[in-house]
Amino acid sequence: MRKSLQVWIPILLVAFATVAASAQSFRVQCPTSTITHPLTGTNCGTNPTGPGCNNTEPLYNGPTQFNPPTVGVPSGTQGDFVTPMAGTVNGAIKCQQISGGDGFMTEADGNQTFMFSFGPLSGLADVAAGHPSTQFPYIFNTPYPGTLTRGDPATTDGATSGASPGTALPGAFTWNGAVGLAPDVAALVTVSNLIEGPFPATTPTTTAGNCPAPGANTVTAWTDAPFAIPAGQQVLITNATAEGGTATPAGYAGTWTISCVSTTTAVTPDGFNEYAFQYVATTAGLASDTGNDLAATASSPAALDGHVDPRPIMDVGVMNGNIPAPLAAFDEDDEFFLTLTNVGMIMRPDLFEQHTVHFHGYPNASSFYDGVPDASIAINIGASFTYYYLAPDAGTYFWHCHITPPEHLQMGMVGQLYVRPRQDRVPNGGNLYTYLGYQNGIGLPSGTVADLRTACNTASDILCSATMPAVNTGATRPAAGTLCNGSSPAGEGTTPQYVYNDGDGSTCYDVTYPIQMHGFDPNFHFVGMTFNPELFVDMKDKYFLLNGRSYPDTVAAGPQATITTDGQMHYSQPLPAIINIPAGGKASLRLVNLSVSEYHTLQSVGIPMHVVGWMAKLLRDQAGNNTEYWSNSITLGGGESNDVILDASDDGCSSFMGTGCAAKLYPAGTTFYVYSSNLDHLSNDAENFGGMMTEVHICNSVSSDTFGNTCN
């Protein structure tokens, strides 16, 4: 065979590179469309937030409608009930990437505590701002334009450490895409010969396999391996220089659309049996390149297909643990893709710890995604796995690693998530009772079919959580810039939202703050870091935390940073717990207790607590009567959640003080406290003030609806 050795050297190098690439198994997944959310928009590449592009939440105008039924296909069915009709699709696609590893956090007394922990690998700027790291596909699938630095975003922000968290350059880091995501070339072959137009007379006869005889502008390329790109797709032709200095003639390089791929072998101009494909060039009369064994290379254009570069994953993910874990938030009807990447634990290289994500109390799409290793899978070091969730029910949930749960929860592998209701997407002025009826298949417009996935019929399903209220109060969806009470303070940057699909506005809030109750036993954490056996029977929390911080750090604005063993600052506790409420407004507190060993009680002296949900269920009986209640404290055991509204409006006091009471009791500029009534939970591992406490500030107005807002 007269193929030169020079040809095989690059082939062998490519083969070895392929082996090396397949050895790392980090991947990430964020589709731009699915069966449930097909891509129906136009120009989504240049206008990603346009209708039908799955990158915005469409208004809820009624249940999703499916393709007209084809009766009896398959036998006995009335339709496919799979493919939604364009213009009726509800929800969108959301994605998030997290790391599983270790890190350090700083207690309020200045001590550092070692953690097993999750960290953000997407939405880094949002996490630093106190927001969820969940992103739409067009944001998630945006590669970083430069080179990420160890510790980012804290490094780029110029973060400082200590009990007074803050940054030197706040907001310097603004990127929210997926760490490591990089364009990938899925197919690459060597082109041995190139000819445009009809073939010359040769012996044996040159053929293009079963592709047609070429026209004047048709380019035939013969390749040394099958080209795994079908006709109709694009191919990138790149110039190459063969042995002896022969370069690819002008006119071939570029991106073209393949017109034919031979499914049989073809005879090259120099008499070998190879593979062939064709495309149509824009210029006729191109010079042929034959007999040199290396005419060019052909590849698929670089594209995002889940391939990641492991270097930034390790640079950012290692020692980057957060407490709490990165916040997740999405909307009913969304599809949520959560990728967990296990980067290993630097401080415990002896542990080959697997990690999982378990959505506690959440109705998963499949037990395969439940995160309990007995029923699903666990992710090894150096591997990634994408969990899939469909958001069926609004409410406050949480998640944790389910590998040796008492250890991994105590060590910090705990996070929070909440699902926003469809009622948030009702058009301005829409009657909440009417739209809840649409969701439940009641009073639908003519020609609209109920979506059985969302319908709540208490006669047949006692567990459904969107029961119609007993009375139609006439409540409507308020406009942006107003409060739940109907007022419009100057400078108000919020839009009233709802905790649940209530149909009567009873769960309306103006601002929302997810708050995770937790505790650390510093002795257990120290033993866990120093290769010693952990004594579970002696576990006793001594630091009591709200969003990973003890007072006074709970009321310090911005992310809290800690220097770790890699010598870099990392945002270890990005979520404050300070609660800003506009005067006359309502604050939704999404409370969860993720302590391994403690019940926690939180009380509010001054502003009443309106408890509207428990364990992600609206407090309402099957007859539609509200079973919500008012209190000044709530108590949660480990693994429980409550939805509480701090009500600084007249609704919380008018029944015994009359209209206008809120302005007297909660004027702008006043401060209240939410804190534990357990006295031993109000210290920082010593006899001093601190622990599980935060402040409530009453403002003239607030700039946005959650952490990071400004109290005006």
N, C-alpha and C positions, 0 to 999 in steps of 0.2 A: 504494500500500500504506500502511495507516494505522499500521503499527508505528512507534513514535516513535524518534527518534535516540538518546534516552536508553538504549534497550535495547541498541543496537549498541556503545555505548562500552565497557561491561563485557565484552562478547563479544570485542571487539578486544583489550582488555587481557589477557583470558584467553589469546587466541591468541598474543600476544607472549610471555606468561609461559611458554606451552608450548614455544615455540621456544627460549627461554633455558634451560629445564630440559633439553630434549633435547640442547643443545649440550655439556653436561658428561656424560661417559659413565662416571663412577664407578658401579659396581654391586657388590653382594655377594650371595652365594648360599649358603644353608644350609637345605635342605629338612627338614621334620620327618618326612617319609616318602618312600619310593621303592618301586619294584616289589620290590626285594630286601629292603627293610625296611618293609613296610606298617605303618600305624598300627593296631594291634589292641587297644590299651589303652582304658580308659574314664576319663573325667574327666582327660585328660592336661593340660588347661589349668590345673586347680586342683591336680592331683597329677602334675607332669611326670615324676617319677622312678618312677612306677608301672609295673608289667609291661606290655610292649607299647607303650611310649611312645617307644622308641628313644633314651632319655636315660640309660640305665644299661647296663652289660655283663651280660647274663644268664649264669647258670652254663652251662657246656658239659656237656650231658647226652647228647650224641650228634649225629650229622649233621643238618643242616637237611632237613626233609621237604617235598616239594612236593605240590601238589594232585593228587588221584587222577587217573590218566591217562584221557584220552578217546581210545581207540584209533582211529587212522586220521584224526585231525583235527589238523593237516593230514595229507594222505595219507602213509602209511608211518610215522607217529610213534606213540609209545607214551604220550605225555603232554606237558604244556606245559613242565615243568621250568623254570618262570619264577616262578610265584607260590607263595611258601612257605606252609606250613600254620601257622596261629596256634599258639603255644606251642612251636614247634620252631626259631624263627628265632634264629640265632647272630649275635653282633656287634651293632653299633649304628651311628649316624651321628655323625661328628665333623667339625668345621669350624674353619677358621683363616683369618685375613686378615693379609697382610703388605704393607708398602710397599716400593717400589724407588726409591732416591734416593741421597742422600749423607749424610755426617756426619763427626764427629771421634771419636777415641778417645784415651785417655791411656796412654802407655807407663809402665813401672815406674820410669823415671828422670825422669818428670814431663813429658816432651815430648809434644806433641799430634801425631797423625797423621791426615791427611785420608783419607777412605774413600769409595769407591762401596759402597753397602751396602743390605741389607734391614733393615727395622725392623718392630716389632709394631704391628698395627692391630686386634688382638683379644687377649684374655687378658693385658691389660697388668699386672694385679696379679700374676698367676702368673709372668709373665716376670721381673718385679722380684724375685720370691721364688726364682728359679732353677729354675722349672718350665717344662714345655712350654706353649705358648700355644694348643694344640689344645683345643677345647671341645665339649661336647654342645650340641645345638641350643637347648635351653631356656636355656642360659647365653649362648651366642653371640647369640641373637636377642633379647636384652634391651637396649633402648636406654639410653644414659647418662641418669640422672635429672636432671642439671643441665647445666652448660656446661663442656666440657673446656677446659683452659688449655694454651697452648703449652708443650711440654716434659713434659706429663703422661705417666706418673705421677710423674716426678721432681719436678716443680714442687709438686704437692700434698703429696708426701712431705717437702718441704723438703730436698732432696738437696744435699750439698756435694761439691766436686770435689777432685782431688788424688790423691796416691799412697795415701792412707788413705781408701778409699771408705766411705760410710755415709750414713745419712739422719737428719735431725733428728726426723722423725715417722714412724718405721718402721711400715708397715702402714696409714698414713692413707688410702691409695688402695686400694680393695678391689674395684673393678668389673672384670669380665672379658668384657664383651660386645664386639660389633663396633663399632669407631669409625665414626661417621657414619650408622649405621643409623637410619632414621627412618620413622615411619608414612607411608604414601602414599595419596592419594585417586585411585583408578584411573579413576573415571568421574564426571563432573560435568556436569549439564545445567540449563538454566533451565526452570522450570515456568511456563507461561503461564496456565493455568487449573486450578482445583481444584473438583471437585464430589463430594460424598458422596451416594450413593443414585441413584435414577432421574434421567435427564436432563430438563430443561425442554423445552417445545416451542419449537423455533427454526427459522428458515429461513436457510440450508439446515439439514437435520436434523442435530443433534449425534450423532456416533457415536464409539465407542471402537475403531474399526478392526475387527479380527476377535476382539476380546475379548468375553466374554459380557455380556449386559445386566446392569447392576449391581444388587446387592441393597441393602437399607437401609444396611448398614454398609460397603459397597464404595466405596472412594475411587478416582475416575478422575483421573489427572494427565496433562495434555497438555504435551508438551515441544517445544522448538525444534530438537532434534537427536535422533538415535537414542540410546537408553539402553542401553549395552552391559552390562547385567546381566540374566541370565536369570531366569525365574520360579523361585521357591523360595529365591532369595538375598535378602539384606537390602538395604534402601534407607534412607538417612538424609534425611529431609525437614527443611529448615532454613528458618526464617522469613525473609521478605524484605519490603522496603517499596518499593512501586511509585511511579511518578511521581504526584505529587498527595498523597502521604502515606498511601496505602492499604496497610495492613499485612496480613500473612497472618492469617486468622482463627484463633482458639484451637482447639486439638485436632489440628491437622495435624502439627505439629513432633514429631519423634521417629524412632525406628528401627522399621521395619515389614518384613514379609516380602512380597515381590512375589508376587501370585497370577497375573498375566497380563501379558505384554508383546506388544503388537500387532505383527504382522509386516507389516501394511499401514498406509497412512496413515489418519489419523482426522480427522474434522471437529470443530473446536473449537466451544465455545458461541458464540464471536464470528465464526464462519464461515470460519476458515482451515484449510488442510490441514496437519496437523502429525503428531506421533507420540504414542503414548499407552501408559500402563501402569496397572495397577490393584493395589491392596492392600486388605486388610480392616482397618478401624479398630476400636478397642475401644468407641468411643462413637458412638451414632447422633445425627443431628440437627445435624451441623456446618454452619456457614454456608458458602455457596459463595464462591469468589473468582474472578470471571470479568471479562474485558474490560479488565484492567489491564496485560496483557502480562508482568507479573512477580508471579506469585502466591507463588512460593517457589523454592528450589533443591533439586534431588535429586542425591544422590551416593552412591557406594559408601562404606561406613564405612571410616575410615582403618585401614589394615592394613599389616603388614610384607610386602613383596613384593620385596625386594632394592634398593629405592630408598635412596639415601644423600644426606645433606647434605654437600656438598663442603667446607664451611668447617672442621668438625672434622677431616676427613681431612687437610687441608693444615696445620691447626694442630698436629696430633699427628705426622703422617707426615713433614713436611719437616725435614731435618737430624736425623732421629731414627734413624740407622743403628746397628745392633748388630753387634758381632763377638764370638762367632759370630752368625749370623742366628738369628732366633727358632727355638727347638727345637720339633720336631714329634714327637709320639708317639701311636700308636694301636694297635689290637689286630687280630689276625687276624679276618677276617670283617667288619670295619668297612668302611663307605664313607666316604671322606675327601674333603671339598670344600675346596680351598685357593684363596683369591682373592688374586691379585697385583694391586696398584694402583700404577701408575707415577706418582709425584708430581713427577718431574723433579729436577734437581740444581741447587741454588741457587749453589753455588760454580763450576759450569761451565755457565752458561746458553747457551754456544755449542754445547753437545753436545745433540743431540736423541736421546739414548740410549734405545734400546729395551731391555727386560729380559725375561727368561724364567725359569722354574723348571725345572731338569732334575734329576730324581731319578736319581742316578748308580747304575747297576747294578740298578735296580728294575724288576720286571716290570710295566710299565704296562698299563692297560686298553686303551689305544690310542696309536699313535704321535702322534696329534693332541695328546696331553697330555704328550709327552716333553720339550718345551722346547727341542729342537734346532731352530733356525729353518728349517733346510733341509726338515724333515719335519713341522713343526707351525707355530705362529704366534709372533710376538713382540708384546709389548704396548707401545704408544706412550705418550708422556707424556700424562697426562690421561685414561687409559683403564684399565679393569680387565678381568681375565679369570679365570674360575674353572676350575681344574684338577680333574679327577676321578680318584680312585684307589680301587681295591678292594684291600684288604690280603690277599694270598694267602700270604705266607711270612714267618715271624718272622725277626728278625735286625737287624743294625745297618747302616744305609745313610747316605747323605748327599746333599746337594743343593746346586746352585750355579746361577748365571746362565750361560747358554750363548751369550751375545753376546760375541764376541771373548774366549773363555775365559781365555787367559793374562793379559789385562789385568784383567778383572772379578774373577777369582779372587784375583790378587795384591792388588787394591784392596779386597777384603774381602767379596765377594758369595758367601759360603760358609756353609752351615749343616748341621745334623745331624738325622737322624730315626731312630727305631727302631720296630720293630713287635713288640709283645708276643705271645707264643704262646697258643694255645688252652689249653695246659696250666695257665696261670695261673687259668683259670676252672673247673677241675675241682672238684667239690664237696669240702669237707673230708673227709678220710678215704678219698677215692676212689683206687683203684689206678691209678697212672699208666700202667702197661703196658696195662691194660684200656681206658682212655679213649683212648690213642693208637691202639689197635686199632679203636675206634669211628671215629676220624677216617679211618683207612685202610680202612674197610669190612670189618674182621675181627671176628668174634665179636659181631656186632650182635644186640640183642634181637629177639625174634620180631616180625615185621611192620615192622621198620625197614629202610629202603632206604639203601644207601651213597650218599654225596654225592661224585660223581666229581671235583668241584672240589678236594676236600681229600685224596682217597685217594692214597696213595703205594705204588705197586706196582713194585718194583725190577726185576721181570722185563720190564716194558714201558717203564719211564721211569727212566733212569739219572740223571736230574737232580733227581728229587724229594728233598726235604730232610727228610723226617720218617720215615726208615727205622726199622722196629721194632728195638729192641735185641736182640742175640743171646741175652741172658739176662733173664728176668723176675726182677728183684731184689726184687719185692714192695713197692717204694717207694710211699708214699701221700702225698696232699696234706696238708701240715701246717696247723694252725689259726693264726689271727692271734695275735701276741704271742710266738710261738715262733721259734726259729732253725732253720736247715737241719739242725743237729746234734741237734735235738729238745729242747734246753734252753729254759727260759722265764725270762730275766733280768727282774728287777723293773724296771718302767718302760719295757720294750721296746715301741716303737710301730710295729714293722714286721710284715709278713706274708711268709713265704718265697715267692719267685717263681722263674721259670725264664727262661733266655735263649732256649731252644729247646724244641720238643716232643720231649723225649728219651726218655720212657717209663721211665726208670730213676732220675731225680733227679740225674743227673750234672751238670746245668747249674744247680742250685739256687743262689740267692744271697739274701742278706738285705737288702743295700742296693745301689743302682745309681747309677753316675755316668757320664754321657756326657762324653767328653773329646775335644776337637778339637785336633789338632796343626796348627800353621800358622806362617807367618813373614811378616814385613813388611820390605820394603826401603824405608827412609824417603826415600831419594833419588828412587826411582820414584814414590812417593806425592806428594812435593813437586812434581815435574815434572808429574804428572797434575793437580795443583791449579792450576798457574800457566801454563796454555795453551801449554806447550812440548811438542815431540815426545818420546814416551817411547822410550827405547832398551832394547828387550827383551834384547839381547845382553849388556847390562851389569847385568841384574837380579841382585841378590845380597842375600838376607835378612840383616838385622842384628839384628832383634828376633825372638826365638823364643818362641812363644806356646802356652799351654795354655788353651783356652777364651777366647782373646782377651787373656790376661794373661801377664805374665812374673813370675817370683818377685821380690819377696815378695808381689806383689799376688794371686798365685794362692791364697794361704791367708787372704786378707782376706775375712771373711764379708760377705754382702750384695752388692747391685749396685754397680758402680762408675760414677760419673757424670762427665760432661765438659761444660764450658760450650762452646757453639758460637756461630756467627756470628749467630744470632738473639737472642743475649743470654740464653738460657735454659739451665738445666741439663737434660741428657738422660742417661738410663741407657744408656751406650754399651757397657758390658761387664757384663751382668747375671749371667753365670755365673762363680762361683768355680771352683776346681779342688781344693778341700780334700776329703779322703777320710776320713770317719768310719766306723769299723767296730766293731760290738759285739764284745766279747771272745768268742772262739770262733766268730766269724761269717765270712761270705764277702761280698766286694764285687765286683759286676759292673762292669768297666770297659769301656764301649763306645767303643773307640778308632778314630778315623779320622785320616788324614793328608790335608789339603787344601792342602798346600804346592805351589806351582807349580814350584819349582826344587830342592827338597831331599828326600832320604830322612831319616827321623827314627827314632832308636832310643830307646826308653824302657826303663829297667831298674828293678827293685825289688830292693834289697839287704836281705834279712831275711825278707820275706814272699814266698813263691813265687807265680809266675804260672801259673795253670792255663788254658791256651789251649784253648777249647772250640769256637770258630767262626772262620771266615775268609771274608771277603767275603759275609757274611750266609748262610753255610752251616754247618750242624752238622758237626763233624769226625767223620764216621762212614762206614765203607765200606758197600758195597751188601749185605754179609752181616750187617750190624748190629753190627759190631765198632767200638768207639770208637777213633778215631785221634787223639784229643786228646793233648796233651803238656804237660809241665811245663818251665818255664824261669825265668830271672831277667831276661830281656830279650826284647823284640820289636822288629822293624824293619819299618817300613812305607814304601812309596813313595807318591808323590802319587796319590790316587784309590784307596787301599786301606783296608780296615777289618779289625779284629780284635775278637773277643769274648774278653776275658780275665777270669778270676776271681782276685782277690787272696784267697788262701785262708789265713785266720788260724785255721782249725779244725784238729782232729787229722788231718783228711784230708790236709793238706799236709805232715805231718811224722811221722805214726805209723809209717810203713813203715820208718823208720830210727831213731826215738826212742821208739816205743811210745805207748800210750794216755796221755793227759794232757800230751802234749808242748806243746800250744798254750798252756796256762796258764803254762808256764815260758818259752816263747819270746816270746809276745805278750800279756803281762799288761796289764790296763787301766791307762791313764796313760802308756803308752810311745808314742813317735813314731818313725815310719819315713819314708823318702823314696822317691818315684818321680821319676826325673830322666833327662835325656838323657846318654848316655855320650859324645856328641860335645862335647868341651870348648868349642869355639867356639859351641856352642848354650847355654852356661851363663853368658851375659853379656847385658847390656842395652846393646848398641851401644857397649861400652867394656870395659876390662879390669877388670871387677868381677864380683861374684857376682850371679846372677839367672838370667834366661832360662827354659828349659824345665824347670821343677822344681816339685814340690808336696809336701805333707806328708800322711802317713797317720797318723791318730790312732786308737788303740785305746781304746774307751770301755767303761764298765760296761754301758751300753745307749744306744740312740739313739732320738730322738723320732719320726723318720719315715725313709723309705727313700731319700732323695736330697738334693740340695743344699738348704740352708736348715734342715737338721735340727740338733738339739742333741745334743752329745756329753755324756752324763751320767757 
